[in-house]
């Protein structure tokens, strides 16, 4: 379980949509081991916790900051901006494939600066 502002490490796998030659989209399975994310919400819904990825791992184990994606961009919520970009993960929906381990908590000011826009957009969409 990861509450709002929790910083987590992910394990497991997930399918995301990726564009090929800016023409076609295809599903690609990605290994989430070592990905790091911030929790924007944990409610009583079946999809909780709701995460935004912040760092990803390359196949060689190198850690890299995920590319910024606006909270208004549908690609964030559909996980279609690319493997190296921030993405929304409703962990409860993928609980048979994804697990999280809380490694810390983000201070309120840092959270607002990095994840605040995503939380606001998530709450707007949830209405």
N, C-alpha and C positions, 0 to 999 in steps of 0.2 A: 504494500500500500504506500502510495506517495502523495502526500498532501501538497497543497499549493505552495510554491517556492521550493519544493524539494529538488535537489540535484541528484540525478540518477544515472547509473550505467545500465545499458541495455544488453541483453543476450537473446539470441534466437535469430529468426529470419522473417522477412516480410517481402511481399511482391509490390513493386512500384511500377508506375508507367513511365517509360522513357521515350523520347522522340528519336527517331532515326532519320538522319538527313533532312530534318525540319519538315518531313512529309508524313511519315507514319509513326504511330505510337505502338509500343509493344510492352508487355509485362516483363519485368526483370526481377528475379529473386535476389535480394541482397542479404548479406550476413550482417546482422546488427551487433555482433560481439564487439564490445569496446566503444560503441557509440555512446555519447553523453547527451543528456537532455534535461530540460527544466519542466517541472510540472506546473501547468497553468490552472488546473482545476481537478479536484477529486470530490465527486458528489456521489449520490446514491444510484446513479444511472449505471447501466450494464457496460458502458464503454469506458468508464473511469479506470485508471487515471488518464488524463488528457495531457500529452507531452508535446513539446516542440524540441526537435533535435538541434543541438548547438555545435557538436563536434562529431566527426566520423573517423573511421579507421580505414586505412588503405590495406590492401592484401599483405603488404610487407610489414604491417604493424605500425606504420607512421600515423600519428594523430594529426588531424587538420580541422581548422575551423570551418563549419558549414557556411556556405554562401548565403547572404541575407536574401530573404524573400519577404515581400510586403505582406502584412496581415490581410490586405484587401485582395491579394492575388489568389485566384481559385487554385492555382498549381500547388500552393502550400497545403491547402486542405485536402486536395485530391492526391497528394504525394506524387505529383507529376513534374516537378521542377527539375528533377535530376538527383542522382544519388549523392552528389556533393553539395546539395542545397538543403537549407532548413526544411523540415517537413513536420506536419502534424501527425501524431500517432495516438489514436484512441486505444490504449493498451488492452482494455477489457474486451474489445471486439476481436483482438488477436491473441487472447490469453493462452491458447494452445501452442502458439508459435513464438511468443515474446514474453520475456520476464524482465523485471527491473529490480535493481538493488539501490536503495538510497545511500548515497555517499556523503551527503551534506545538505545544507540549506542555503539558499541565496538570500542575502540581505534585502530588505524592502526597497531601498533606493536602487540597488543594482537590478533587482527584479523589474522594477518599474521602467528602468532605462532599456533593458534588453527584452523582456517578455511582456511588459504592460500592454502594448498594442495588440498582442495576440490574445491576451486574456479578454480585453474589451471586445474584440471581434468575435471571439468564441461565445461570450455571453450574449452578444447581439444576435448571433446565428441561432443560439439555443432558445430564443424567445418564440 
